[in-house]
Amino acid sequence: MLFVYMGSIMDFVKKVNTTQKEIKMFVLVVNAGSSSLKYQLFDMENKVVMAKGLCERIGIDGKLKHQTTGMEKVEKSIPMPTHAQAVSALVDSLTDKEYGCISDMSQISAVGHRVVHGGPWLTKSVLVNDAVIADLEKCCDIAPLHTVPHLLGIRGCMQVMPKTPQVLVIDTAFHQTMPDYAYMYPIPYELYEKYKVRRYGFHGTSHRYVSGKAIELLGKKAEDTRIVTCHLGNGSSISAVKGGKIIDTSMGFTPLEGVIMGSRCGAVDPAIIPFLMEKEGIPVSEMGSWMNKKCGFLGVSGVSSDMREITAAIGKGNDRARLAYDILCYQIKKYIGSYTAAMGGLDCIVFTAGIGENTPRLREDSLSDMEFFGIKVDKAKNNEKNPCLISADDSRVKVFVIPTNEELVIACDTDEIVSSL
Ligand code: ADP
Protein backbone atom coordinates (compact mmCIF):
# COMPACT_ATOMS: atom_id res chain seq x y z
CA MET A 1 0.00 0.00 0.00
CA LEU A 2 2.82 2.31 1.02
CA PHE A 3 4.64 1.40 -2.17
CA VAL A 4 1.57 2.27 -4.26
CA TYR A 5 1.16 5.52 -2.35
CA MET A 6 4.86 6.48 -2.80
CA GLY A 7 4.58 5.58 -6.44
CA SER A 8 1.74 7.96 -6.96
CA ILE A 9 3.63 10.74 -5.14
CA MET A 10 6.55 10.19 -7.48
CA ASP A 11 4.19 10.28 -10.42
CA PHE A 12 2.67 13.44 -9.04
CA VAL A 13 6.10 15.10 -8.65
CA LYS A 14 7.02 13.97 -12.13
CA LYS A 15 3.75 15.30 -13.46
CA VAL A 16 4.19 18.66 -11.73
CA ASN A 17 7.71 18.92 -13.15
CA THR A 18 6.48 18.00 -16.60
CA THR A 19 3.61 20.44 -16.30
CA GLN A 20 6.08 23.12 -15.22
CA LYS A 21 8.19 22.28 -18.22
CA GLU A 22 5.14 22.40 -20.45
CA ILE A 23 4.12 25.83 -19.22
CA LYS A 24 7.65 27.22 -19.19
CA MET A 25 7.50 30.60 -20.87
CA PHE A 26 9.81 32.16 -23.39
CA VAL A 27 10.50 35.66 -24.64
CA LEU A 28 10.80 36.26 -28.36
CA VAL A 29 13.16 39.06 -29.40
CA VAL A 30 12.51 40.59 -32.80
CA ASN A 31 14.61 43.01 -34.84
CA ALA A 32 12.64 44.04 -37.91
CA GLY A 33 14.26 45.70 -40.92
CA SER A 34 12.72 46.67 -44.25
CA SER A 35 13.12 43.28 -45.91
CA SER A 36 14.48 41.18 -43.07
CA LEU A 37 13.50 40.15 -39.56
CA LYS A 38 15.95 38.64 -37.07
CA TYR A 39 14.66 36.73 -34.08
CA GLN A 40 15.85 34.93 -30.96
CA LEU A 41 13.81 32.93 -28.47
CA PHE A 42 15.03 33.20 -24.87
CA ASP A 43 14.45 30.87 -21.97
CA MET A 44 14.30 33.52 -19.23
CA GLU A 45 14.82 31.09 -16.38
CA ASN A 46 18.33 30.32 -17.56
CA LYS A 47 18.76 33.39 -19.78
CA VAL A 48 19.80 31.25 -22.74
CA VAL A 49 18.91 31.33 -26.42
CA MET A 50 16.65 28.40 -27.34
CA ALA A 51 16.49 29.22 -31.04
CA LYS A 52 17.35 31.95 -33.47
CA GLY A 53 16.79 32.78 -37.07
CA LEU A 54 16.39 35.23 -39.87
CA CYS A 55 13.55 35.93 -42.29
CA GLU A 56 15.01 37.45 -45.45
CA ARG A 57 13.67 38.88 -48.69
CA ILE A 58 10.36 39.90 -47.12
CA GLY A 59 8.19 41.49 -49.80
CA ILE A 60 10.32 39.88 -52.52
CA ASP A 61 10.03 36.09 -52.28
CA GLY A 62 10.97 34.95 -48.77
CA LYS A 63 13.70 32.87 -47.18
CA LEU A 64 13.91 31.58 -43.63
CA LYS A 65 17.00 30.44 -41.76
CA HIS A 66 16.27 28.83 -38.42
CA GLN A 67 18.32 27.06 -35.82
CA THR A 68 17.23 25.58 -32.54
CA THR A 69 20.20 25.52 -30.16
CA GLY A 70 22.05 22.22 -30.46
CA MET A 71 20.31 21.24 -33.71
CA GLU A 72 21.10 21.53 -37.42
CA LYS A 73 20.39 24.83 -39.18
CA VAL A 74 17.30 24.76 -41.40
CA GLU A 75 16.93 26.90 -44.54
CA LYS A 76 13.68 27.18 -46.43
CA SER A 77 12.06 29.24 -49.14
CA ILE A 78 8.70 30.42 -47.80
CA PRO A 79 6.59 33.13 -49.45
CA MET A 80 6.73 36.27 -47.25
CA PRO A 81 4.88 39.07 -49.01
CA THR A 82 4.45 40.89 -45.68
CA HIS A 83 6.12 41.13 -42.27
CA ALA A 84 3.09 39.36 -40.76
CA GLN A 85 3.74 36.38 -43.01
CA ALA A 86 7.39 36.40 -41.95
CA VAL A 87 6.23 36.30 -38.30
CA SER A 88 3.89 33.39 -39.11
CA ALA A 89 6.79 31.57 -40.75
CA LEU A 90 9.07 32.05 -37.74
CA VAL A 91 6.34 30.92 -35.33
CA ASP A 92 5.84 27.82 -37.50
CA SER A 93 9.58 27.12 -37.23
CA LEU A 94 9.64 27.60 -33.47
CA THR A 95 6.72 25.18 -33.08
CA ASP A 96 7.82 22.69 -35.74
CA LYS A 97 7.82 19.13 -34.37
CA GLU A 98 11.07 18.24 -36.09
CA TYR A 99 13.28 21.31 -35.72
CA GLY A 100 11.35 23.63 -33.39
CA CYS A 101 11.66 23.98 -29.63
CA ILE A 102 8.23 24.88 -28.27
CA SER A 103 4.97 23.01 -28.56
CA ASP A 104 2.67 25.97 -28.93
CA MET A 105 2.72 29.69 -29.69
CA SER A 106 1.10 30.36 -26.30
CA GLN A 107 4.46 29.46 -24.71
CA ILE A 108 5.77 32.81 -25.96
CA SER A 109 4.97 35.01 -22.96
CA ALA A 110 5.97 38.26 -24.66
CA VAL A 111 7.71 39.74 -27.66
CA GLY A 112 10.48 42.31 -27.24
CA HIS A 113 11.13 44.55 -30.23
CA ARG A 114 14.37 46.35 -30.93
CA VAL A 115 13.58 49.96 -31.79
CA VAL A 116 16.40 52.14 -33.12
CA HIS A 117 14.90 55.59 -32.53
CA GLY A 118 12.41 56.62 -29.87
CA GLY A 119 12.77 60.37 -30.48
CA PRO A 120 11.88 62.58 -27.51
CA TRP A 121 8.68 60.56 -27.00
CA LEU A 122 9.85 57.04 -26.15
CA THR A 123 12.55 57.29 -23.52
CA LYS A 124 12.51 53.86 -21.86
CA SER A 125 11.42 50.29 -22.51
CA VAL A 126 7.65 50.24 -22.72
CA LEU A 127 4.64 47.96 -23.18
CA VAL A 128 2.94 48.51 -26.53
CA ASN A 129 -0.49 50.16 -26.51
CA ASP A 130 -2.20 52.59 -28.88
CA ALA A 131 -0.49 55.64 -27.37
CA VAL A 132 2.95 54.01 -27.71
CA ILE A 133 2.27 53.11 -31.34
CA ALA A 134 1.21 56.72 -31.95
CA ASP A 135 4.50 57.92 -30.42
CA LEU A 136 6.47 55.50 -32.57
CA GLU A 137 4.61 56.72 -35.64
CA LYS A 138 5.85 60.24 -34.82
CA CYS A 139 9.42 58.89 -35.07
CA CYS A 140 8.81 58.08 -38.77
CA ASP A 141 9.43 61.75 -39.44
CA ILE A 142 12.91 61.84 -37.87
CA ALA A 143 14.02 58.23 -38.51
CA PRO A 144 11.95 56.77 -41.37
CA LEU A 145 14.51 54.19 -42.49
CA HIS A 146 14.30 52.27 -39.23
CA THR A 147 10.89 53.19 -37.84
CA VAL A 148 8.73 52.21 -40.81
CA PRO A 149 10.06 48.60 -40.83
CA HIS A 150 9.85 48.43 -37.02
CA LEU A 151 6.16 49.28 -37.20
CA LEU A 152 5.65 46.58 -39.83
CA GLY A 153 7.37 44.04 -37.55
CA ILE A 154 5.39 45.10 -34.47
CA ARG A 155 2.07 45.05 -36.33
CA GLY A 156 2.99 41.70 -37.88
CA CYS A 157 3.57 40.22 -34.41
CA MET A 158 0.35 41.77 -33.08
CA GLN A 159 -1.56 40.24 -35.97
CA VAL A 160 -0.09 36.75 -35.58
CA MET A 161 0.02 36.80 -31.75
CA PRO A 162 -2.87 39.07 -30.75
CA LYS A 163 -2.90 37.89 -27.13
CA THR A 164 0.84 38.19 -26.55
CA PRO A 165 2.14 41.41 -24.92
CA GLN A 166 4.60 43.37 -27.06
CA VAL A 167 7.37 45.49 -25.56
CA LEU A 168 9.64 48.07 -27.20
CA VAL A 169 13.28 48.33 -26.13
CA ILE A 170 14.76 51.48 -27.56
CA ASP A 171 18.33 52.17 -28.68
CA THR A 172 18.12 55.86 -27.85
CA ALA A 173 16.79 55.26 -24.31
CA PHE A 174 20.10 54.77 -22.45
CA HIS A 175 21.31 58.11 -23.85
CA GLN A 176 18.47 60.06 -22.27
CA THR A 177 20.64 61.07 -19.32
CA MET A 178 22.83 63.35 -21.45
CA PRO A 179 22.80 66.94 -20.20
CA ASP A 180 21.29 69.56 -22.52
CA TYR A 181 24.67 71.09 -23.37
CA ALA A 182 25.77 67.67 -24.71
CA TYR A 183 22.66 66.89 -26.73
CA MET A 184 21.86 70.36 -28.03
CA TYR A 185 23.24 71.44 -31.42
CA PRO A 186 24.05 75.12 -31.88
CA ILE A 187 21.06 75.76 -34.17
CA PRO A 188 18.18 78.24 -33.67
CA TYR A 189 16.35 77.00 -30.58
CA GLU A 190 12.93 77.25 -32.24
CA LEU A 191 14.06 74.74 -34.89
CA TYR A 192 15.14 72.31 -32.17
CA GLU A 193 11.67 72.72 -30.64
CA LYS A 194 9.85 72.48 -33.93
CA TYR A 195 11.68 69.50 -35.45
CA LYS A 196 13.17 67.87 -32.31
CA VAL A 197 16.63 68.17 -33.85
CA ARG A 198 19.11 67.20 -31.11
CA ARG A 199 21.65 64.49 -30.32
CA TYR A 200 19.87 61.24 -29.43
CA GLY A 201 22.66 58.67 -29.63
CA PHE A 202 22.33 55.05 -30.76
CA HIS A 203 23.48 51.53 -29.82
CA GLY A 204 22.22 52.47 -26.35
CA THR A 205 21.24 48.91 -25.52
CA SER A 206 24.79 47.79 -26.29
CA HIS A 207 26.45 50.65 -24.38
CA ARG A 208 24.17 49.83 -21.44
CA TYR A 209 25.02 46.12 -21.52
CA VAL A 210 28.80 46.45 -21.83
CA SER A 211 29.11 49.33 -19.36
CA GLY A 212 27.04 47.30 -16.86
CA LYS A 213 29.36 44.32 -17.33
CA ALA A 214 32.41 46.59 -17.00
CA ILE A 215 31.09 47.97 -13.71
CA GLU A 216 30.73 44.37 -12.46
CA LEU A 217 34.28 43.56 -13.60
CA LEU A 218 35.68 46.69 -11.97
CA GLY A 219 34.03 45.62 -8.72
CA LYS A 220 33.15 49.22 -7.85
CA LYS A 221 29.93 51.04 -7.14
CA ALA A 222 28.43 52.33 -10.41
CA GLU A 223 28.54 55.91 -9.00
CA ASP A 224 32.32 55.69 -8.74
CA THR A 225 33.04 54.69 -12.33
CA ARG A 226 34.01 56.60 -15.49
CA ILE A 227 33.94 54.44 -18.59
CA VAL A 228 34.38 54.96 -22.33
CA THR A 229 32.51 52.31 -24.31
CA CYS A 230 33.55 51.79 -27.95
CA HIS A 231 30.90 49.96 -29.96
CA LEU A 232 32.69 49.35 -33.27
CA GLY A 233 30.75 47.46 -35.93
CA ASN A 234 29.41 48.38 -39.36
CA GLY A 235 27.96 51.31 -37.49
CA SER A 236 30.16 52.60 -34.67
CA SER A 237 29.58 54.79 -31.66
CA ILE A 238 31.59 55.78 -28.62
CA SER A 239 30.01 56.80 -25.31
CA ALA A 240 31.06 58.38 -22.04
CA VAL A 241 29.38 56.58 -19.12
CA LYS A 242 29.86 58.35 -15.80
CA GLY A 243 28.37 56.86 -12.66
CA GLY A 244 26.58 54.26 -14.79
CA LYS A 245 24.85 56.94 -16.85
CA ILE A 246 25.54 58.29 -20.32
CA ILE A 247 26.84 61.84 -20.35
CA ASP A 248 27.81 62.01 -24.03
CA THR A 249 27.91 59.88 -27.15
CA SER A 250 29.35 60.21 -30.64
CA MET A 251 26.24 59.50 -32.73
CA GLY A 252 23.76 62.30 -33.03
CA PHE A 253 20.38 63.12 -34.48
CA THR A 254 20.89 60.08 -36.71
CA PRO A 255 23.39 57.18 -36.62
CA LEU A 256 25.53 59.07 -39.15
CA GLU A 257 27.50 61.30 -36.79
CA GLY A 258 30.69 60.37 -34.95
CA VAL A 259 33.58 58.20 -36.09
CA ILE A 260 34.26 56.85 -39.59
CA MET A 261 32.14 53.72 -40.23
CA GLY A 262 31.87 50.96 -42.83
CA SER A 263 30.17 53.15 -45.42
CA ARG A 264 29.03 56.13 -43.33
CA CYS A 265 31.07 59.31 -43.21
CA GLY A 266 30.69 60.10 -39.51
CA ALA A 267 31.16 63.75 -38.51
CA VAL A 268 32.25 66.04 -41.33
CA ASP A 269 32.26 69.81 -41.69
CA PRO A 270 28.57 70.48 -42.53
CA ALA A 271 29.64 72.91 -45.26
CA ILE A 272 31.14 70.01 -47.21
CA ILE A 273 27.67 68.63 -47.92
CA PRO A 274 26.16 71.55 -49.89
CA PHE A 275 29.58 72.12 -51.54
CA LEU A 276 29.70 68.57 -52.90
CA MET A 277 26.02 68.57 -53.80
CA GLU A 278 26.63 71.55 -55.99
CA LYS A 279 29.91 70.37 -57.50
CA GLU A 280 28.74 66.81 -58.16
CA GLY A 281 25.11 67.64 -58.92
CA ILE A 282 23.86 65.34 -56.16
CA PRO A 283 20.18 66.01 -55.36
CA VAL A 284 18.92 66.24 -51.75
CA SER A 285 17.01 62.98 -52.25
CA GLU A 286 20.29 61.13 -52.89
CA MET A 287 22.54 62.88 -50.40
CA GLY A 288 21.37 60.83 -47.39
CA SER A 289 22.12 57.61 -49.17
CA TRP A 290 25.47 59.02 -50.40
CA MET A 291 26.56 59.87 -46.83
CA ASN A 292 25.35 56.50 -45.52
CA LYS A 293 26.49 54.19 -48.29
CA LYS A 294 29.36 55.69 -50.25
CA CYS A 295 31.65 57.09 -47.55
CA GLY A 296 33.49 55.67 -44.55
CA PHE A 297 36.01 52.83 -45.07
CA LEU A 298 34.46 52.15 -48.46
CA GLY A 299 34.75 55.72 -49.71
CA VAL A 300 38.26 56.36 -48.37
CA SER A 301 39.78 52.99 -49.30
CA GLY A 302 37.83 52.21 -52.45
CA VAL A 303 38.17 48.60 -51.26
CA SER A 304 35.35 47.66 -48.93
CA SER A 305 33.16 48.67 -46.01
CA ASP A 306 34.23 45.53 -44.16
CA MET A 307 37.10 45.72 -41.67
CA ARG A 308 38.27 42.21 -42.55
CA GLU A 309 38.81 43.27 -46.16
CA ILE A 310 40.39 46.54 -45.07
CA THR A 311 42.96 44.72 -42.94
CA ALA A 312 43.59 42.20 -45.74
CA ALA A 313 44.21 45.10 -48.16
CA ILE A 314 46.55 46.77 -45.66
CA GLY A 315 48.48 43.49 -45.57
CA LYS A 316 48.94 43.79 -49.34
CA GLY A 317 50.27 47.34 -49.02
CA ASN A 318 47.11 49.28 -49.95
CA ASP A 319 47.73 52.83 -48.69
CA ARG A 320 44.13 53.99 -48.88
CA ALA A 321 42.95 51.02 -46.83
CA ARG A 322 45.66 51.96 -44.31
CA LEU A 323 44.38 55.54 -44.32
CA ALA A 324 40.78 54.46 -43.58
CA TYR A 325 42.06 52.32 -40.71
CA ASP A 326 44.29 55.11 -39.38
CA ILE A 327 41.37 57.56 -39.39
CA LEU A 328 39.35 55.23 -37.13
CA CYS A 329 42.24 54.64 -34.71
CA TYR A 330 42.92 58.37 -34.48
CA GLN A 331 39.26 59.23 -33.93
CA ILE A 332 38.91 56.59 -31.18
CA LYS A 333 41.91 58.14 -29.44
CA LYS A 334 40.43 61.64 -29.74
CA TYR A 335 37.08 60.52 -28.31
CA ILE A 336 38.79 58.82 -25.38
CA GLY A 337 40.71 62.02 -24.68
CA SER A 338 37.69 64.30 -24.90
CA TYR A 339 35.41 62.02 -22.89
CA THR A 340 38.06 61.65 -20.20
CA ALA A 341 38.09 65.42 -19.92
CA ALA A 342 34.28 65.52 -19.88
CA MET A 343 34.08 62.89 -17.11
CA GLY A 344 36.95 64.32 -15.06
CA GLY A 345 38.95 61.11 -15.37
CA LEU A 346 38.83 57.56 -16.69
CA ASP A 347 38.71 54.15 -15.03
CA CYS A 348 37.99 51.88 -17.91
CA ILE A 349 37.67 51.50 -21.69
CA VAL A 350 35.49 48.82 -23.28
CA PHE A 351 35.71 47.51 -26.85
CA THR A 352 32.72 45.69 -28.29
CA ALA A 353 30.84 44.67 -31.51
CA GLY A 354 32.27 43.11 -34.71
CA ILE A 355 35.40 45.24 -35.02
CA GLY A 356 35.89 45.97 -31.31
CA GLU A 357 35.71 42.29 -30.37
CA ASN A 358 37.69 40.86 -33.28
CA THR A 359 40.45 43.26 -34.25
CA PRO A 360 43.25 43.20 -31.64
CA ARG A 361 45.55 45.28 -33.83
CA LEU A 362 43.04 48.11 -33.93
CA ARG A 363 42.60 48.06 -30.15
CA GLU A 364 46.34 48.27 -29.73
CA ASP A 365 46.82 50.99 -32.34
CA SER A 366 44.02 53.21 -31.04
CA LEU A 367 45.43 53.05 -27.52
CA SER A 368 49.09 53.44 -28.53
CA ASP A 369 51.18 56.16 -26.88
CA MET A 370 48.60 56.77 -24.18
CA GLU A 371 50.68 55.68 -21.23
CA PHE A 372 50.83 59.31 -20.12
CA PHE A 373 47.04 58.92 -19.75
CA GLY A 374 47.44 55.78 -17.64
CA ILE A 375 46.47 53.49 -20.54
CA LYS A 376 48.74 50.57 -21.37
CA VAL A 377 47.70 47.52 -23.39
CA ASP A 378 49.16 44.09 -22.64
CA LYS A 379 49.90 42.78 -26.15
CA ALA A 380 49.82 39.11 -25.19
CA LYS A 381 46.46 39.43 -23.41
CA ASN A 382 45.10 41.53 -26.26
CA ASN A 383 45.97 38.78 -28.75
CA GLU A 384 44.35 35.96 -26.78
CA LYS A 385 41.50 34.13 -28.51
CA ASN A 386 38.70 35.31 -26.24
CA PRO A 387 40.23 38.26 -24.46
CA CYS A 388 38.60 40.06 -21.55
CA LEU A 389 41.00 42.26 -19.57
CA ILE A 390 43.63 43.45 -22.07
CA SER A 391 45.34 46.21 -20.11
CA ALA A 392 48.74 45.66 -18.50
CA ASP A 393 48.89 45.05 -14.74
CA ASP A 394 50.41 48.49 -14.26
CA SER A 395 47.86 50.26 -16.46
CA ARG A 396 45.85 52.67 -14.28
CA VAL A 397 42.95 52.48 -16.73
CA LYS A 398 41.50 49.00 -17.23
CA VAL A 399 40.73 47.99 -20.80
CA PHE A 400 38.17 45.26 -21.49
CA VAL A 401 36.85 43.43 -24.52
CA ILE A 402 33.22 42.58 -23.76
CA PRO A 403 31.06 40.85 -26.38
CA THR A 404 27.83 42.77 -26.59
CA ASN A 405 24.44 41.10 -26.13
CA GLU A 406 21.67 43.51 -27.06
CA GLU A 407 19.14 40.71 -27.51
CA LEU A 408 19.59 39.58 -23.91
CA VAL A 409 18.94 43.12 -22.65
CA ILE A 410 15.79 43.28 -24.80
CA ALA A 411 14.63 39.90 -23.45
CA CYS A 412 15.31 40.94 -19.82
CA ASP A 413 13.52 44.30 -20.13
CA THR A 414 10.59 42.59 -21.84
CA ASP A 415 10.38 39.91 -19.18
CA GLU A 416 10.56 42.49 -16.39
CA ILE A 417 7.78 44.64 -17.86
CA VAL A 418 5.53 41.68 -18.57
CA SER A 419 6.15 40.08 -15.16
CA SER A 420 4.92 43.24 -13.45
CA LEU A 421 1.59 43.24 -15.32
P1 ADP B 1 26.61 45.60 -37.25
O1 ADP B 1 26.87 47.03 -36.96
O2 ADP B 1 26.04 45.35 -38.62
O3 ADP B 1 25.94 44.82 -36.15
P2 ADP B 1 28.95 44.01 -36.55
O4 ADP B 1 28.96 44.35 -35.10
O5 ADP B 1 28.63 42.61 -36.92
O6 ADP B 1 28.07 45.00 -37.39
O7 ADP B 1 30.38 44.36 -37.12
C1 ADP B 1 30.70 44.25 -38.46
C2 ADP B 1 32.16 44.63 -38.63
O8 ADP B 1 32.94 43.79 -37.79
C3 ADP B 1 32.67 44.48 -40.05
O9 ADP B 1 33.52 45.57 -40.39
C4 ADP B 1 33.48 43.21 -39.96
O10 ADP B 1 34.56 43.22 -40.85
C5 ADP B 1 34.00 43.26 -38.54
N1 ADP B 1 34.30 41.90 -38.09
C6 ADP B 1 33.42 40.93 -37.78
N2 ADP B 1 34.09 39.79 -37.47
C7 ADP B 1 35.39 40.06 -37.60
C8 ADP B 1 36.57 39.32 -37.44
N3 ADP B 1 36.55 38.04 -37.06
N4 ADP B 1 37.75 39.94 -37.65
C9 ADP B 1 37.80 41.24 -38.02
N5 ADP B 1 36.70 42.01 -38.20
C10 ADP B 1 35.51 41.43 -37.99
Boltz pocket constraint, residues with backbone or C-beta under 6 A from the ligand:
constraints:
  - pocket:
      binder: B
      contacts: [[A, 232], [A, 233], [A, 234], [A, 235], [A, 262], [A, 305], [A, 306], [A, 307], [A, 308], [A, 309], [A, 353], [A, 354], [A, 355], [A, 358], [A, 359]]
      max_distance: 6.0
